[in-house]
Amino acid sequence: MTVPHVDDVHPAWLPPEAFRALGARRVLVLADASEVAETVRAEVADACARHGGAVAAPGEPYDLVLALTSDGSLPAAAQAVKGPEPGAEGFLLARSGGVTVVLADQPAGLLYGFFAVVRLGEAAFEGDRPAETHRPALARRMLDHWDNIGVHPVMGQVERGYSGGSIFWHEGVLREDLTRVRAYARLLAATGVNAVAVNNVNVHATEARLLTDRLGEVAALAAEFRAYGIRVHLSVTFASPIVLGGLETANPVEEDVRAWWARTTERVYETIPDFGGYVVKADSEGQPGPFAYGRDHADGANMLADALAPHGGVVHWRAFVYNHRQDWRDRKTDRARAAHDHFSPLDGRFRDNAILQVKYGPIDFQTREPISPVIAAMPATKLAVELQVTQEYTGQQRHVCYLAPMWSEVLGFRFWGPGERAVADVTTSGGLVAVSNVGDDPYWTGHPLAQANLYAFGRLAWNPGLDPAAILDEWIGLTFPEGGEGLRETLHGMMDGSWRTYERYTAPLGVGFMVRPGHHYGPDVDGYEYTPWGTYHFADRDGVGVDRTRSTGTGYTGQYPAPWSQVYESRAECPDELLLFFHHVPYEHVLQSGTTVIQHIYDTHFAGAEEAAEVRALWAKLEGDDVVDPALYARVRERLDEQVRSAEEWRDQINTYFFRKSGVPDAHGRTIH
């Protein structure tokens, strides 16, 4: 096994220089002959060859020991390390007597321990370090790729992709050279990701065949990911027995349908023994599902779970189910209610290897949403929370928008009040899933700074309690190892508050959408207001917002447990940032901040556009600085120019729209067109 290095592709957070501290040492590796253990050996050898260190043989001096606890020849330095058993993916890290030790029960833990030493850099080899146990908080840390094999006429090759084409497929076939796929697996493993779904949840006719006659392509991808401890999953269409098997039905309770899935799944595991399982979008936005047969989603998910169970696989069943043919005149039908209405009555009916995959908010990856009440409503069901690393509604990788602060709020949200379980605690067995933002762009993510979101997802999936600013600091230190404190301060100044900056100049107070239909980029206040998609703000001459209260609205607030059901029901108590999600209020309604709704809209949109310009000015100070590659500098500057232009457009369209609706002038007399 050789370490993948791809020419003309940015190394992201694993440039050769990031391995200097480890690679300059004498490293002893004691492990079995498994593929992941061989990866650790290859990584150590590559780092030492680059930076002057040495791969130590047993009996030779060493500065770092990377060892499996089962190895019969553990040196004294490793035997002295005591701590709880690290488990399948965990590791112990300690330093004493001038020797740093990583101990793991399994090769995956050894790999994660290796990358932990890389992250620490020189700090891993300084002073003494009492034994620390590191384990992932969440069992499955997964990225979903919305890649199509061919170019879709509307969505392109990667649905909601803003980083070029697929790194897996090109012109309708699997890429011949998969070196970049292995390099991607390496990047993911360094953050703690252990699962990847390789195709779009909207499964089209060609992609459906990955389950059968094109399964070899999935196997080839699995071989690249396997070396870095990542299991491959496949999105499948619920109608596969009809589309691929020639059956007349996909009814999940029909014996011939269940038998077809069992046979097909068995062939999958014969080809890919460590296959992870299926991802399913059913009865959603035109995708087929069990509703067509009068069956519910537990019936559908359990059919696939039963086919996967003998092989140790899981089915991720997405809870993104709602009426996308809504009448905009209807004030009672509420898209936000849909997932809870469909799934909460099914709690306790899902198989143990069925994971209900729930978007973090009840609508669709908006810049600000309340946390989905489904997460609190299904204690007897394994749940995975779904995030979106790809910036569909947060600037499409043309805007700087560091999302870890948002995700941290999501994972730390406590449905039952202070001191009770957080979202991350509810999803420990199901895990965390996100839609990937990677494509074949030389910088992986289009905007080089959007790499930080991909990195942060993996780190928060491993440890939801990490501080977003500290994660960003890690990413900066790894990605720009020679950048110095000046670059570090600049990037923190640009990125720490960028999510809230984006929120300020886009849709206000949790109202959502207001984007151009179809591609979802740029402002269009009424773009979705009279469509069937259920994404309304109901602005009129008197006020704005959606009444989702129990007393006068859709009743959505009642889907939350106390205390939040009461907090969201009350105009006075509802957090300002979510007021218009839960309430229709007059423009002169006074927020908890002390300002009116209309003045808040004006103030934040002026401020957000100014902040975008300030971010660009910070980056401009780095022009000509040799710590930033000129090509990378130019790419970021180009994106920042577009962000400033777009922020001004958002400011002017939103402010003008609400000025014309309300007739209330800006208290500060600023220009509103």
C-alpha positions as CSV (number, residue, x, y, z in Angstrom):
1,M,0.0,0.0,0.0
2,T,1.3,3.5,-0.9
3,V,0.0,6.8,0.5
4,P,-2.0,8.6,-2.2
5,H,-0.7,11.9,-3.4
6,V,-2.4,13.6,-6.3
7,D,-0.7,16.1,-8.5
8,D,-2.5,19.4,-9.2
9,V,-5.0,18.8,-6.4
10,H,-4.8,20.9,-3.2
11,P,-3.8,18.6,-0.2
12,A,-6.4,20.3,2.0
13,W,-5.6,19.5,5.7
14,L,-3.0,16.9,4.9
15,P,-0.1,18.7,3.2
16,P,3.3,17.0,3.6
17,E,4.4,19.6,6.1
18,A,1.6,18.7,8.5
19,F,3.4,15.4,9.1
20,R,6.8,16.9,9.9
21,A,6.6,16.4,13.7
22,L,5.7,12.8,13.4
23,G,7.9,12.1,10.4
24,A,11.0,13.5,12.0
25,R,10.8,10.9,14.8
26,R,11.7,7.2,15.2
27,V,8.3,5.4,15.0
28,L,7.6,1.8,16.1
29,V,4.4,0.2,14.6
30,L,3.2,-3.0,16.2
31,A,0.0,-4.3,14.5
32,D,-1.5,-7.1,12.5
33,A,-1.5,-7.6,8.7
34,S,-4.9,-6.1,8.2
35,E,-5.5,-3.6,5.4
36,V,-6.0,-0.7,7.8
37,A,-2.9,-1.6,9.8
38,E,-0.9,-1.6,6.6
39,T,-2.3,1.9,5.9
40,V,-0.8,3.0,9.2
41,R,2.5,1.5,8.3
42,A,2.5,3.1,4.9
43,E,1.6,6.5,6.4
44,V,4.4,6.3,8.9
45,A,6.9,5.2,6.3
46,D,5.9,8.0,3.9
47,A,6.1,10.7,6.7
48,C,9.5,9.4,7.9
49,A,10.9,9.3,4.3
50,R,9.8,12.9,3.8
51,H,11.1,14.4,7.1
52,G,14.1,12.4,8.1
53,G,12.7,10.1,10.7
54,A,12.9,6.3,10.8
55,V,10.6,3.3,11.0
56,A,11.9,1.5,14.0
57,A,12.2,-2.3,14.2
58,P,11.4,-4.1,17.5
59,G,14.4,-3.6,19.8
60,E,15.5,-0.3,18.2
61,P,15.1,3.1,19.9
62,Y,11.9,4.9,19.3
63,D,10.1,8.2,20.1
64,L,6.6,7.1,19.1
65,V,4.8,3.7,19.5
66,L,1.7,2.9,17.6
67,A,0.5,-0.5,18.7
68,L,-2.5,-2.8,19.0
69,T,-3.1,-4.0,22.5
70,S,-3.2,-7.6,21.2
71,D,0.4,-7.4,20.0
72,G,2.5,-9.9,22.0
73,S,5.7,-7.8,21.9
74,L,4.5,-4.5,23.4
75,P,7.6,-2.6,24.7
76,A,7.7,-1.4,28.3
77,A,6.6,2.1,27.4
78,A,3.4,0.7,25.9
79,Q,2.8,-1.8,28.7
80,A,2.9,1.1,31.2
81,V,-0.1,2.8,29.6
82,K,-3.2,2.1,31.6
83,G,-6.7,3.1,30.9
84,P,-10.2,1.9,29.9
85,E,-10.4,-0.4,26.9
86,P,-10.6,2.0,23.9
87,G,-13.0,-0.2,21.9
88,A,-13.3,-0.9,18.2
89,E,-12.5,2.7,17.0
90,G,-10.9,4.3,20.1
91,F,-7.4,4.7,21.2
92,L,-5.3,5.6,24.3
93,L,-2.7,8.4,24.0
94,A,0.0,8.9,26.5
95,R,3.5,10.3,26.9
96,S,6.1,9.5,29.5
97,G,9.9,9.2,29.7
98,G,10.3,10.8,26.3
99,V,8.1,8.3,24.5
100,T,4.6,9.0,23.0
101,V,2.4,6.0,22.9
102,V,-0.8,5.2,20.9
103,L,-2.6,2.0,21.9
104,A,-5.7,0.7,20.2
105,D,-7.8,-2.5,20.3
106,Q,-8.5,-2.5,16.6
107,P,-6.7,-1.2,13.5
108,A,-9.3,1.5,13.0
109,G,-8.4,2.9,16.4
110,L,-4.8,2.8,15.5
111,L,-5.4,4.8,12.3
112,Y,-7.4,7.4,14.2
113,G,-4.7,7.6,16.9
114,F,-2.1,8.1,14.1
115,F,-4.0,11.1,12.8
116,A,-4.5,12.5,16.3
117,V,-0.7,12.6,16.6
118,V,-0.5,14.4,13.3
119,R,-3.1,17.0,14.5
120,L,-1.1,17.6,17.7
121,G,2.2,18.1,15.8
122,E,5.1,19.0,18.1
123,A,2.8,19.1,21.1
124,A,2.5,15.3,20.8
125,F,6.2,15.1,21.7
126,E,6.5,17.6,24.5
127,G,6.5,17.0,28.2
128,D,4.4,14.2,29.8
129,R,0.8,13.4,28.9
130,P,-1.3,11.2,31.3
131,A,-3.1,8.4,29.5
132,E,-6.2,9.8,27.6
133,T,-8.9,7.6,26.2
134,H,-10.4,8.8,22.9
135,R,-13.5,7.2,21.5
136,P,-16.0,8.4,18.9
137,A,-19.2,9.7,20.6
138,L,-21.3,8.6,17.6
139,A,-21.2,5.1,16.1
140,R,-21.6,6.1,12.5
141,R,-20.1,9.3,11.0
142,M,-21.2,9.4,7.4
143,L,-21.1,11.5,4.3
144,D,-23.8,11.2,1.6
145,H,-22.7,12.0,-1.9
146,W,-25.5,13.3,-4.2
147,D,-23.5,12.2,-7.2
148,N,-25.1,11.1,-10.5
149,I,-23.3,8.8,-12.9
150,G,-24.3,11.0,-15.8
151,V,-25.1,14.7,-16.0
152,H,-28.7,15.3,-14.9
153,P,-30.5,17.8,-17.2
154,V,-31.5,19.9,-14.2
155,M,-29.2,19.1,-11.3
156,G,-26.0,18.4,-13.1
157,Q,-23.7,15.6,-12.2
158,V,-23.7,16.4,-8.5
159,E,-27.0,17.5,-7.2
160,R,-26.5,20.6,-5.1
161,G,-22.8,20.3,-5.9
162,Y,-20.8,23.5,-6.1
163,S,-17.3,22.0,-6.6
164,G,-17.3,20.6,-10.1
165,G,-18.2,17.1,-11.2
166,S,-18.1,13.8,-9.4
167,I,-14.8,12.4,-8.1
168,F,-16.3,8.9,-8.8
169,W,-17.8,9.1,-12.2
170,H,-17.0,10.9,-15.5
171,E,-19.0,10.8,-18.7
172,G,-21.2,8.0,-17.6
173,V,-18.6,5.6,-16.4
174,L,-16.4,5.0,-13.3
175,R,-13.2,6.9,-13.5
176,E,-10.2,4.8,-14.5
177,D,-7.8,6.4,-12.0
178,L,-9.2,6.2,-8.5
179,T,-6.2,7.7,-6.8
180,R,-8.1,10.8,-5.9
181,V,-10.8,8.7,-4.3
182,R,-8.2,7.1,-2.0
183,A,-6.8,10.6,-1.3
184,Y,-10.3,11.7,-0.3
185,A,-10.7,8.6,1.9
186,R,-7.5,9.7,3.6
187,L,-8.8,13.2,4.2
188,L,-12.0,11.8,5.7
189,A,-10.3,9.3,7.9
190,A,-8.1,12.1,9.4
191,T,-11.3,13.7,10.7
192,G,-13.0,10.5,11.9
193,V,-15.5,9.8,9.1
194,N,-16.2,6.0,8.8
195,A,-19.0,5.7,6.2
196,V,-19.7,7.1,2.7
197,A,-22.8,6.8,0.5
198,V,-21.5,7.1,-3.1
199,N,-24.6,8.1,-5.1
200,N,-27.6,10.5,-5.1
201,V,-30.6,9.8,-2.8
202,N,-32.7,10.7,-5.8
203,V,-31.9,7.5,-7.6
204,H,-32.3,7.8,-11.4
205,A,-32.5,4.9,-13.9
206,T,-28.7,4.6,-14.5
207,E,-27.8,4.9,-10.8
208,A,-30.4,2.2,-9.9
209,R,-28.2,-0.3,-11.7
210,L,-25.4,0.2,-9.3
211,L,-27.3,-2.4,-7.2
212,T,-27.0,-5.1,-9.8
213,D,-25.1,-5.1,-13.1
214,R,-22.9,-2.1,-12.2
215,L,-22.2,-3.3,-8.7
216,G,-18.5,-3.8,-9.7
217,E,-18.2,0.0,-9.8
218,V,-19.3,0.2,-6.1
219,A,-16.9,-2.6,-5.3
220,A,-14.0,-0.6,-6.9
221,L,-14.9,2.4,-4.8
222,A,-15.2,0.3,-1.7
223,A,-11.7,-1.0,-2.2
224,E,-10.3,2.6,-2.2
225,F,-12.2,3.6,1.0
226,R,-11.5,0.3,2.8
227,A,-7.9,1.1,3.2
228,Y,-8.8,4.0,5.4
229,G,-11.5,2.2,7.5
230,I,-14.5,3.6,5.6
231,R,-17.5,1.5,4.6
232,V,-19.4,2.2,1.5
233,H,-23.2,2.6,1.4
234,L,-25.5,2.8,-1.6
235,S,-28.6,4.8,-2.3
236,V,-31.3,2.6,-3.8
237,T,-34.7,3.2,-5.2
238,F,-37.6,1.6,-3.3
239,A,-38.9,0.5,-6.8
240,S,-35.9,-1.6,-7.5
241,P,-37.8,-4.9,-7.7
242,I,-39.8,-3.3,-10.5
243,V,-37.0,-1.3,-12.2
244,L,-34.4,-4.0,-11.9
245,G,-36.1,-7.2,-11.1
246,G,-39.0,-7.3,-13.5
247,L,-41.6,-7.7,-10.7
248,E,-45.0,-6.0,-11.0
249,T,-44.9,-4.6,-7.5
250,A,-42.6,-3.2,-4.8
251,N,-45.1,-3.8,-2.0
252,P,-42.9,-4.4,1.1
253,V,-45.1,-7.1,2.5
254,E,-45.2,-9.2,-0.6
255,E,-43.1,-12.4,-0.3
256,D,-41.6,-12.2,-3.8
257,V,-40.6,-8.6,-3.2
258,R,-38.9,-9.5,0.1
259,A,-37.2,-12.5,-1.5
260,W,-35.9,-10.3,-4.4
261,W,-34.3,-7.9,-1.9
262,A,-32.8,-10.8,0.1
263,R,-31.3,-12.4,-3.0
264,T,-30.0,-9.1,-4.3
265,T,-28.5,-8.1,-1.0
266,E,-26.8,-11.4,-0.6
267,R,-25.1,-10.8,-4.0
268,V,-24.0,-7.4,-2.9
269,Y,-22.2,-8.9,0.2
270,E,-20.7,-11.6,-1.9
271,T,-19.1,-8.8,-3.9
272,I,-18.4,-6.3,-1.1
273,P,-18.2,-8.2,2.2
274,D,-17.9,-5.0,4.3
275,F,-20.7,-3.2,2.5
276,G,-22.4,-0.7,4.9
277,G,-26.0,-0.8,3.7
278,Y,-28.6,1.2,1.9
279,V,-29.8,4.8,1.9
280,V,-33.5,5.4,0.9
281,K,-35.5,8.4,0.0
282,A,-39.1,7.2,-0.3
283,D,-42.5,8.9,-0.8
284,S,-40.7,12.2,-1.1
285,E,-40.5,14.7,-3.9
286,G,-41.7,12.1,-6.4
287,Q,-39.6,9.2,-5.3
288,P,-41.5,5.9,-5.0
289,G,-42.3,4.4,-1.6
290,P,-44.6,2.2,0.5
291,F,-47.5,4.7,0.4
292,A,-48.3,3.5,-3.1
293,Y,-49.3,0.1,-1.6
294,G,-51.1,1.4,1.5
295,R,-48.1,0.5,3.7
296,D,-46.2,2.8,6.1
297,H,-42.5,3.7,6.3
298,A,-41.8,1.1,9.0
299,D,-43.0,-1.6,6.6
300,G,-40.7,-0.2,3.9
301,A,-37.6,0.2,6.1
302,N,-38.0,-3.1,7.9
303,M,-38.2,-5.0,4.6
304,L,-34.7,-3.7,3.7
305,A,-33.5,-4.1,7.2
306,D,-34.4,-7.7,7.1
307,A,-32.5,-8.2,3.9
308,L,-29.4,-6.5,5.4
309,A,-29.5,-8.0,8.9
310,P,-27.8,-11.4,8.1
311,H,-24.8,-9.5,6.7
312,G,-24.5,-6.9,9.4
313,G,-25.7,-4.0,7.2
314,V,-28.0,-1.1,8.0
315,V,-30.6,0.9,6.2
316,H,-30.7,4.7,6.5
317,W,-34.3,5.6,5.9
318,R,-34.7,9.3,5.4
319,A,-37.6,11.1,7.2
320,F,-37.7,13.9,4.6
321,V,-41.4,13.1,3.6
322,Y,-43.9,15.9,3.0
323,N,-46.5,17.1,0.6
324,H,-44.8,19.0,-2.2
325,R,-48.1,19.6,-4.0
326,Q,-49.4,22.0,-1.3
327,D,-52.0,24.7,-2.1
328,W,-50.4,28.0,-1.1
329,R,-53.8,29.4,-0.1
330,D,-54.0,26.8,2.6
331,R,-52.8,28.1,5.9
332,K,-53.3,24.9,7.8
333,T,-51.2,22.4,5.8
334,D,-47.7,22.9,7.2
335,R,-44.6,21.3,5.7
336,A,-42.8,21.7,9.0
337,R,-45.3,19.2,10.6
338,A,-44.9,16.5,8.0
339,A,-42.0,14.4,9.3
340,H,-43.3,14.2,12.8
341,D,-46.8,13.5,11.6
342,H,-45.6,10.6,9.4
343,F,-43.0,9.1,11.7
344,S,-43.7,9.7,15.4
345,P,-46.6,7.2,15.4
346,L,-44.2,4.5,14.1
347,D,-41.8,4.7,17.1
348,G,-40.8,1.3,18.3
349,R,-41.8,-0.5,15.1
350,F,-38.4,-0.1,13.3
351,R,-35.9,-2.9,13.2
352,D,-32.7,-2.5,15.2
353,N,-30.6,-2.1,12.0
354,A,-33.0,0.5,10.6
355,I,-31.8,4.1,11.2
356,L,-34.2,6.9,10.7
357,Q,-32.3,9.8,9.1
358,V,-33.7,13.1,10.2
359,K,-32.8,16.5,8.9
360,Y,-31.7,18.8,11.7
361,G,-34.6,21.1,11.0
362,P,-38.2,20.5,9.9
363,I,-37.9,22.2,6.5
364,D,-34.8,21.9,4.4
365,F,-31.3,22.9,5.6
366,Q,-32.1,26.5,6.1
367,T,-29.7,29.0,7.6
368,R,-31.8,29.1,10.7
369,E,-34.5,26.5,11.7
370,P,-35.7,25.1,15.0
371,I,-34.4,21.6,15.7
372,S,-36.7,18.9,14.3
373,P,-39.1,17.6,16.9
374,V,-38.8,14.1,15.4
375,I,-35.5,13.8,17.2
376,A,-37.3,14.0,20.5
377,A,-40.3,12.0,19.6
378,M,-38.8,8.6,18.8
379,P,-37.0,7.2,21.8
380,A,-37.4,3.6,20.7
381,T,-35.9,4.2,17.2
382,K,-32.3,4.6,16.1
383,L,-31.9,8.1,14.8
384,A,-29.3,9.8,12.7
385,V,-29.2,13.6,12.4
386,E,-28.6,14.8,8.8
387,L,-26.7,18.0,8.1
388,Q,-25.7,19.6,4.9
389,V,-22.0,20.3,4.4
390,T,-22.6,21.4,0.8
391,Q,-23.8,25.0,1.1
392,E,-27.1,24.8,-0.8
393,Y,-28.8,27.5,1.2
394,T,-25.7,29.1,2.8
395,G,-23.9,30.5,-0.2
396,Q,-23.1,27.6,-2.4
397,Q,-19.4,27.7,-1.7
398,R,-19.3,31.2,-3.3
399,H,-19.7,32.7,0.2
400,V,-17.6,32.1,3.3
401,C,-19.9,30.4,5.7
402,Y,-18.3,28.3,8.4
403,L,-21.1,26.0,9.6
404,A,-19.6,24.4,12.7
405,P,-21.2,27.0,15.0
406,M,-24.6,26.1,13.6
407,W,-24.0,22.4,13.9
408,S,-22.7,22.8,17.4
409,E,-25.9,24.5,18.4
410,V,-27.9,21.7,16.8
411,L,-25.9,18.9,18.5
412,G,-26.1,20.7,21.9
413,F,-29.8,21.5,21.8
414,R,-31.7,20.1,24.8
415,F,-35.3,19.3,24.1
416,W,-36.2,18.7,27.7
417,G,-34.4,21.7,29.2
418,P,-31.1,22.5,30.9
419,G,-29.2,19.4,32.2
420,E,-31.2,17.0,30.1
421,R,-30.0,15.0,27.2
422,A,-28.7,16.9,24.1
423,V,-29.4,16.0,20.5
424,A,-25.9,14.4,20.3
425,D,-26.9,12.1,23.2
426,V,-30.1,11.0,21.5
427,T,-28.2,9.9,18.3
428,T,-25.2,8.0,19.7
429,S,-26.3,4.7,18.1
430,G,-27.6,6.2,14.9
431,G,-25.0,8.7,14.2
432,L,-24.4,11.9,12.2
433,V,-24.8,12.2,8.5
434,A,-24.1,15.1,6.1
435,V,-24.4,15.8,2.4
436,S,-20.8,16.1,1.1
437,N,-19.5,19.3,-0.5
438,V,-16.7,17.6,-2.5
439,G,-16.3,17.5,-6.3
440,D,-13.5,17.3,-8.8
441,D,-12.4,20.9,-8.3
442,P,-8.7,21.3,-7.6
443,Y,-9.6,22.7,-4.2
444,W,-12.0,19.8,-3.5
445,T,-14.8,22.2,-2.3
446,G,-14.7,25.0,-4.9
447,H,-14.1,27.7,-2.3
448,P,-10.9,26.7,-0.5
449,L,-12.2,27.9,2.8
450,A,-15.2,25.7,2.5
451,Q,-12.8,22.8,3.2
452,A,-13.2,23.8,6.9
453,N,-16.8,22.7,6.8
454,L,-15.9,19.2,5.7
455,Y,-13.2,19.0,8.3
456,A,-15.5,20.3,11.0
457,F,-18.2,17.8,10.2
458,G,-15.9,14.9,10.8
459,R,-14.5,16.3,14.0
460,L,-17.9,17.1,15.5
461,A,-19.2,13.7,14.5
462,W,-16.3,12.2,16.5
463,N,-16.8,14.6,19.4
464,P,-19.9,16.8,19.4
465,G,-18.6,18.8,22.4
466,L,-15.6,20.3,20.5
467,D,-15.5,24.1,20.3
468,P,-16.1,25.3,16.7
469,A,-13.3,27.9,17.0
470,A,-10.9,25.2,18.2
471,I,-11.8,23.0,15.3
472,L,-11.2,25.9,12.9
473,D,-7.9,26.5,14.6
474,E,-6.9,22.8,14.0
475,W,-7.9,23.1,10.4
476,I,-5.9,26.3,9.9
477,G,-2.8,24.8,11.6
478,L,-3.0,21.7,9.4
479,T,-3.9,23.3,6.1
480,F,-1.5,26.2,6.4
481,P,1.3,24.8,8.6
482,E,3.7,27.6,7.8
483,G,1.1,30.4,8.0
484,G,2.0,31.8,11.3
485,E,-0.1,33.7,13.8
486,G,-1.0,36.5,11.4
487,L,-2.7,34.2,9.0
488,R,-4.4,32.4,11.8
489,E,-5.9,35.6,13.2
490,T,-7.0,36.7,9.7
491,L,-8.8,33.4,9.0
492,H,-10.5,33.4,12.4
493,G,-11.6,37.0,11.8
494,M,-13.1,36.0,8.4
495,M,-14.7,32.7,9.5
496,D,-15.6,32.5,13.2
497,G,-18.7,34.7,12.7
498,S,-19.4,34.0,9.0
499,W,-22.6,31.9,9.5
500,R,-24.2,34.7,11.5
501,T,-23.0,37.3,8.9
502,Y,-24.6,35.2,6.2
503,E,-27.8,35.0,8.2
504,R,-27.8,38.8,8.7
505,Y,-27.9,39.6,5.0
506,T,-30.3,36.8,3.9
507,A,-33.6,35.6,5.3
508,P,-34.5,37.2,8.6
509,L,-35.6,35.8,12.0
510,G,-36.0,32.2,10.9
511,V,-38.4,32.9,8.1
512,G,-36.5,30.8,5.6
513,F,-36.1,30.4,1.8
514,M,-36.5,33.7,-0.1
515,V,-34.1,32.3,-2.6
516,R,-34.3,31.9,-6.4
517,P,-36.4,28.8,-7.2
518,G,-34.6,25.9,-8.7
519,H,-31.0,26.7,-8.1
520,H,-31.5,28.4,-4.7
521,Y,-28.8,31.1,-5.2
522,G,-29.5,34.7,-4.5
523,P,-32.5,36.6,-3.2
524,D,-36.1,36.2,-4.5
525,V,-38.4,37.1,-1.7
526,D,-41.6,35.8,-3.3
527,G,-39.9,33.1,-5.4
528,Y,-41.5,30.3,-3.6
529,E,-44.4,32.2,-2.1
530,Y,-47.1,31.0,-4.5
531,T,-45.7,27.5,-5.4
532,P,-46.7,24.0,-4.1
533,W,-43.5,23.5,-2.1
534,G,-44.8,24.7,1.3
535,T,-42.1,27.3,1.9
536,Y,-44.1,30.5,2.7
537,H,-43.4,33.6,4.7
538,F,-46.9,35.2,4.3
539,A,-45.7,38.8,4.2
540,D,-48.5,41.3,3.7
541,R,-49.0,45.0,4.4
542,D,-49.6,44.3,8.1
543,G,-46.9,41.8,9.1
544,V,-44.8,38.7,8.2
545,G,-44.2,35.2,9.5
546,V,-45.9,31.8,9.7
547,D,-48.4,31.1,12.6
548,R,-47.4,27.7,13.8
549,T,-49.0,28.0,17.2
550,R,-51.5,25.6,18.7
551,S,-53.9,28.4,19.6
552,T,-54.4,30.0,16.2
553,G,-52.0,28.3,13.7
554,T,-50.9,25.0,12.4
555,G,-50.3,23.4,15.8
556,Y,-46.6,22.7,15.0
557,T,-45.5,24.0,18.4
558,G,-47.3,21.1,20.0
559,Q,-44.9,18.6,18.4
560,Y,-42.2,19.7,20.9
561,P,-41.9,18.5,24.5
562,A,-42.0,21.0,27.4
563,P,-40.5,23.5,27.9
564,W,-40.0,24.3,24.2
565,S,-43.7,23.7,23.3
566,Q,-44.5,26.6,25.6
567,V,-41.5,28.8,24.7
568,Y,-42.3,28.6,20.9
569,E,-46.0,29.1,21.5
570,S,-45.4,32.4,23.2
571,R,-44.6,35.5,21.1
572,A,-42.9,37.0,24.2
573,E,-40.7,34.0,24.9
574,C,-39.9,32.7,21.4
575,P,-36.2,33.4,20.6
576,D,-35.9,36.4,18.3
577,E,-33.9,34.4,15.7
578,L,-36.9,32.0,15.3
579,L,-39.8,34.4,15.8
580,L,-41.0,34.4,12.2
581,F,-40.8,30.7,11.9
582,F,-43.4,30.3,14.6
583,H,-45.4,33.5,14.5
584,H,-47.0,36.0,12.1
585,V,-46.4,39.4,13.7
586,P,-46.8,43.1,12.8
587,Y,-43.8,44.9,11.5
588,E,-43.8,47.1,14.6
589,H,-43.7,44.1,16.9
590,V,-40.9,44.7,19.4
591,L,-38.3,41.9,19.7
592,Q,-36.6,40.8,22.9
593,S,-33.6,42.8,21.6
594,G,-35.7,46.0,22.0
595,T,-36.0,46.8,18.3
596,T,-38.9,46.3,16.0
597,V,-39.1,43.5,13.5
598,I,-38.9,45.9,10.5
599,Q,-36.0,47.8,12.0
600,H,-34.2,44.5,12.7
601,I,-34.6,43.6,9.1
602,Y,-33.1,46.9,7.9
603,D,-30.3,46.9,10.5
604,T,-29.2,43.3,10.0
605,H,-29.1,43.6,6.2
606,F,-27.1,46.7,6.2
607,A,-24.8,45.2,8.8
608,G,-24.4,41.9,7.0
609,A,-23.4,43.5,3.8
610,E,-20.8,45.6,5.6
611,E,-19.4,42.6,7.4
612,A,-19.0,40.8,4.0
613,A,-17.0,43.7,2.8
614,E,-14.9,43.6,6.0
615,V,-14.2,39.9,5.4
616,R,-12.9,40.7,1.9
617,A,-10.7,43.5,3.3
618,L,-9.2,41.1,5.8
619,W,-8.2,38.7,3.0
620,A,-6.9,41.5,0.8
621,K,-4.2,42.2,3.5
622,L,-2.7,38.8,2.6
623,E,-2.1,39.7,-1.1
624,G,1.6,39.0,-1.9
625,D,2.1,37.3,1.4
626,D,4.2,34.2,0.6
627,V,2.4,32.1,3.3
628,V,-0.6,31.7,1.0
629,D,-0.2,30.2,-2.5
630,P,-1.0,32.9,-5.1
631,A,-3.5,30.6,-6.9
632,L,-5.4,29.9,-3.7
633,Y,-5.3,33.6,-2.8
634,A,-6.8,34.4,-6.2
635,R,-9.6,31.8,-5.9
636,V,-10.6,33.0,-2.5
637,R,-10.5,36.7,-3.6
638,E,-12.7,35.8,-6.6
639,R,-15.3,34.2,-4.3
640,L,-15.2,37.1,-1.9
641,D,-15.9,39.6,-4.7
642,E,-19.0,37.6,-5.5
643,Q,-20.0,37.4,-1.8
644,V,-19.8,41.1,-1.4
645,R,-21.8,41.6,-4.6
646,S,-24.4,39.1,-3.6
647,A,-24.7,40.4,0.0
648,E,-25.4,43.9,-1.4
649,E,-28.1,42.4,-3.7
650,W,-29.7,40.6,-0.7
651,R,-29.6,43.8,1.4
652,D,-31.2,45.9,-1.3
653,Q,-33.9,43.4,-2.3
654,I,-34.9,42.4,1.2
655,N,-34.9,45.9,2.6
656,T,-36.8,47.3,-0.4
657,Y,-39.4,44.5,-0.4
658,F,-40.2,45.1,3.3
659,F,-40.1,48.8,3.0
660,R,-42.7,48.7,0.2
661,K,-44.8,46.1,2.1
662,S,-44.8,47.9,5.5
663,G,-44.4,51.6,4.5
664,V,-42.2,52.0,7.6
665,P,-39.0,54.0,6.8
666,D,-35.5,53.1,8.2
667,A,-35.0,54.9,11.5
668,H,-31.5,55.8,10.4
669,G,-32.4,57.2,7.0
670,R,-30.2,54.9,5.0
671,T,-30.8,54.4,1.3
672,I,-33.6,51.9,0.5
673,H,-34.6,51.7,-3.1
